[in-house]
Amino acid sequence: MNKKILAATIAVIFGIAAAIYLSNGSDLPIVAIANYGPHASLEASLNGAKSELAKHGFIEGKTVRYEIADVGFDPALISQMIAKLKASKPKVMIVKSTPVAQFAKGKIKDIPLVFCDITDPMAAGLLKDKTHSHGNMTGSSDMGNLEAFLSFAKTLFPHAKVVGLLYSTSESNDAALAQMMKDAAAKTGLSVLAIPVDQSRDIPLRMQEFRGKVDFIYVGTSGPIQPALPIIAAEAQKMNIPVFNAEDQAVRDGLALASFGVNYESVGKNAGKLAAKLLKGVSVQHLPPIFPKTEDHKSCMNKKLAEKFGIRIPKDLPK
């Protein structure tokens, strides 16, 4: 073969190979997302983060690549997940839920970290205060307005006196939620019966402590408690106690009477805004954490359960 033709052929081959290499996204900046496990609220925030990043020009497969993993709510696997994601050399890592974020903050110092789906990042040891990032971490909180929730609940149950709450003893996020619920209840004329749960298998037994003592039960965003919502709903139904949930999928599934809480897509979008700025070169020290605003909340009621409890659904709520 003529040397010039051979050289041209080789150049074409290498050109094609280079084009294939570029098209597979291997040279794109990576956003690693460390999730705790599959759950509706966590999925909603994940989708919100990706949509917000796309809004800022970071299109999956075109201008950014994602490495996403979860541990199926098994804390023993968190170290392995974080190590695997770190090995992909991401530009930013989004860490979702308290135990994942706490581990990442302790182990990763050279990658910007954006926490997400965490109620009280100060109580969790992730931040020093609500207005500043800390070290290489900033993030998006899901701290809801519990006073507004209790006011909403009292419009449905005006004679209610006590709200029931299960909280996990293994997660600082839950202890913070229990205290915030007590503070909010004191302002709305209610008291709280907060029952500790050491392990998920204890929930059916712990639920019995609510019998005849609470007017309704609130289920927050706890990683250990939220997945047990079907069990909580079943036990509450036996005792004829209405259940309120932090997110609305449980309402649509018929597990909870109503939801009032933070819109998790909005929580994810806030995390996406921070991640986009980090990808554009803004220092994490210049990115304060984001907390939900009033407009980041939403409510929903289940028509069938409302009829069971003799409640009329307000016109401004989705049915």
KADA-V444538 format. One record per pair of residues at least 12 apart in sequence whose ideal C-beta (glycine too) atoms are under 7 Angstrom apart, sorted by sequence separation. I is the first residue (numbers start at 1). J is the second residue. D is the distance in Angstrom with one decimal. If there is no record, write none. Layout:
# KADA-V444538
I:J:D
I:J:D
This chain:
# KADA-V444538
69:81:4.9
243:255:7.0
244:256:6.2
247:259:5.8
301:313:4.9
33:46:6.6
150:163:7.0
165:178:6.1
219:232:6.0
243:256:4.5
244:257:6.4
246:259:6.6
274:287:5.4
101:115:4.2
195:209:5.2
243:257:6.0
244:258:5.4
245:259:4.8
247:261:5.9
69:84:6.4
93:108:6.8
242:257:4.3
244:259:6.7
246:261:3.8
69:85:6.0
165:181:5.6
178:194:4.5
229:245:6.7
244:260:6.6
274:290:6.8
301:317:5.4
303:319:5.2
101:118:5.9
193:210:6.7
247:264:6.1
300:317:6.4
67:85:5.7
93:111:5.3
95:113:5.7
121:139:6.3
299:317:5.6
300:318:5.2
301:319:6.7
217:236:5.6
92:112:5.2
93:113:5.5
94:114:4.8
95:115:5.4
96:116:4.7
97:117:5.4
98:118:5.4
121:141:5.9
193:213:5.7
270:290:4.1
67:88:4.6
78:99:6.2
82:103:6.0
90:111:6.2
96:117:4.9
97:118:6.8
105:126:5.9
118:139:6.7
193:214:5.4
229:250:5.5
78:100:5.8
82:104:5.5
86:108:6.1
92:114:6.3
94:116:5.7
102:124:6.1
115:137:6.4
119:141:6.6
163:185:6.3
233:255:4.1
67:90:6.4
101:124:6.9
102:125:6.6
113:136:5.6
116:139:6.1
118:141:5.8
119:142:5.8
120:143:6.3
233:256:6.6
75:99:5.2
79:103:6.5
102:126:7.0
112:136:5.6
113:137:4.3
114:138:6.1
115:139:3.2
116:140:5.0
118:142:6.6
119:143:5.1
200:224:5.8
217:241:5.7
219:243:6.4
78:103:4.9
82:107:6.1
86:111:6.8
101:126:5.8
111:136:6.9
114:139:5.1
117:142:5.4
203:228:4.9
207:232:6.4
216:241:6.4
221:246:5.0
230:255:6.1
267:292:6.8
82:108:6.9
98:124:5.0
216:242:4.6
217:243:5.0
218:244:4.9
219:245:4.9
220:246:5.1
229:255:5.5
266:292:6.8
109:136:6.1
163:190:5.7
165:192:5.9
167:194:5.8
169:196:5.0
204:231:6.0
214:241:6.3
219:246:6.6
162:190:6.7
169:197:6.7
197:225:6.6
200:228:5.4
203:231:5.5
207:235:4.0
211:239:5.2
216:244:6.0
161:190:6.5
162:191:5.3
163:192:5.5
164:193:5.1
165:194:4.7
166:195:5.4
167:196:6.1
168:197:5.4
169:198:5.3
203:232:6.5
210:239:6.7
160:190:6.7
161:191:6.7
167:197:6.7
262:292:4.8
266:296:4.2
162:193:5.6
166:197:5.3
204:235:5.8
210:241:6.3
38:70:6.5
105:137:5.5
31:64:5.9
33:66:6.3
35:68:6.7
37:70:5.2
263:296:5.5
35:69:6.9
36:70:6.3
37:71:6.4
146:180:5.5
150:184:5.6
154:188:6.5
262:296:5.6
263:297:6.6
28:63:6.6
29:64:5.6
30:65:5.1
31:66:5.5
32:67:4.6
33:68:4.5
34:69:6.2
35:70:3.8
36:71:6.5
37:72:5.0
146:181:5.5
150:185:6.1
262:297:5.8
263:298:4.9
25:61:5.5
28:64:5.7
37:73:3.8
261:297:6.5
28:65:4.4
30:67:5.7
36:73:5.9
147:184:4.2
151:188:5.8
166:203:6.7
181:218:7.0
146:184:3.8
150:188:4.4
260:299:4.4
25:65:4.8
147:187:5.6
150:190:5.9
166:206:6.2
259:299:6.3
147:188:6.2
258:299:6.7
259:300:4.9
258:300:6.5
177:220:4.9
258:301:4.4
257:301:6.7
258:302:6.9
49:94:6.2
177:222:6.9
257:302:5.8
164:210:4.4
256:302:6.9
34:81:5.8
34:82:6.0
124:172:5.0
174:222:4.9
254:302:6.0
257:305:4.5
123:172:5.5
124:173:6.0
173:222:6.7
251:300:4.7
257:306:6.6
164:214:3.6
248:298:6.9
251:301:6.5
254:304:6.6
34:85:5.7
45:96:6.8
162:213:6.3
163:214:6.3
171:222:6.3
251:302:4.8
254:305:6.9
123:175:7.0
162:214:4.7
163:215:7.0
171:223:6.2
248:300:3.9
257:309:6.4
32:85:4.0
120:173:6.5
123:176:3.9
162:215:5.7
163:216:6.0
164:217:4.2
165:218:5.4
171:224:6.1
42:96:5.9
119:173:5.1
161:215:6.1
168:222:5.4
170:224:6.4
118:173:6.2
160:215:3.8
163:218:5.7
167:222:6.6
32:88:6.0
120:176:3.6
160:216:6.3
168:224:4.0
119:176:5.7
168:225:5.7
30:88:5.5
32:90:3.8
119:177:5.6
157:215:5.7
167:225:7.0
30:89:6.6
31:90:6.0
34:93:6.4
157:216:6.2
166:225:5.3
30:90:4.2
31:91:6.8
36:96:6.0
30:91:6.2
31:92:5.1
32:93:4.3
33:94:4.7
34:95:4.9
35:96:4.9
36:97:3.7
29:91:4.5
34:96:6.5
31:94:6.7
33:96:7.0
36:99:6.8
153:216:6.1
36:100:5.4
34:100:5.1
49:116:6.8
242:309:5.6
34:104:6.4
45:116:5.6
45:117:5.4
99:171:6.6
98:171:5.6
98:172:6.2
42:117:6.0
98:173:4.1
41:117:6.9
142:221:5.9
153:244:6.1
119:221:6.5
144:246:6.7
117:221:6.8
152:260:4.9
149:260:4.4
149:261:6.9
144:261:4.8
144:262:4.7
142:262:4.8
142:264:6.8
99:223:6.8
98:223:7.0
142:267:4.8
97:223:5.1
140:267:5.4
140:270:3.8
140:271:3.9
139:271:6.5
140:274:6.7
139:274:6.9
138:274:5.7
138:284:5.5
152:299:6.3
136:284:5.5
141:289:6.4
143:291:5.6
144:292:6.6
138:287:4.6
143:292:6.2
145:294:7.0
148:297:6.9
73:223:6.2
117:267:6.3
138:288:6.7
139:289:5.2
140:290:4.9
141:291:4.8
142:292:6.7
116:267:6.4
133:284:5.3
138:289:5.1
141:292:6.8
116:268:6.5
133:285:5.9
145:297:6.3
144:297:6.6
73:227:6.2
133:287:5.7
116:271:4.2
133:288:6.2
156:311:5.3
132:288:5.9
133:289:6.5
114:271:5.3
131:288:5.4
130:289:6.7
114:274:5.0
114:275:5.3
130:291:6.3
127:289:6.2
112:278:4.7
121:289:6.5
112:284:4.6
94:271:5.7
41:221:6.1
94:275:6.1
92:275:4.9
92:278:4.8
36:223:5.3
39:226:6.3
92:279:6.1
39:227:6.5
91:279:5.7
41:247:4.5
40:247:6.1
40:249:3.9
48:264:6.9
48:265:3.9
52:269:4.1
47:265:6.4
48:266:6.5
51:269:6.8
58:276:6.1
45:264:4.5
48:267:6.7
49:268:4.1
53:272:4.7
44:264:3.8
45:265:6.8
48:268:2.6
49:269:6.8
52:272:2.8
56:276:3.7
44:265:4.9
47:268:6.4
48:269:4.3
52:273:5.7
58:279:6.2
45:267:4.8
46:268:6.0
49:271:4.8
50:272:6.9
53:275:6.0
41:264:4.4
45:268:3.4
49:272:4.0
53:276:5.4
44:268:6.6
48:272:6.5
52:276:6.8
45:271:6.9
49:275:6.7
31:275:6.0
29:279:6.0
